[in-house]
Amino acid sequence: AYTPPLRTAAVLIVGELDPGMKEPGHLKTALNGFDVYISTYVEYQKQALQLAGWRRERVMLTPRGKVPCHPTGVLVQWWHLDRMLKHFRKLFQSYDVLMK
């Protein structure tokens, strides 16, 4: 029987996290087994660290005033993603799949 090659995957979470997510249990369970990287705002530090398995080196925090604003807010997520891809570029090359 054919056995597909083992793939490595990372999950990238960018932008705002749900401020009401004090205990992100269900999402954390869904992310189990994946390496999680997050770029978000300083006020979401606790939630981000929980989702990233308390791996501080996988969490990028930015004060809101340092993020370029766009009236629709859409471009802000792309700013976070671009920043993360540049920062972790070499590391991300070791994964087969990146999921946002």
Secondary structure by P-SEA (a helix, b strand, c coil): cccccbbbbbbbbccccccccccaaaaaaaacccbbbbbbcccaaaaaaaaaccccccbbbbccccccccccccaaaaaaaaaaaaaacccccccccccc
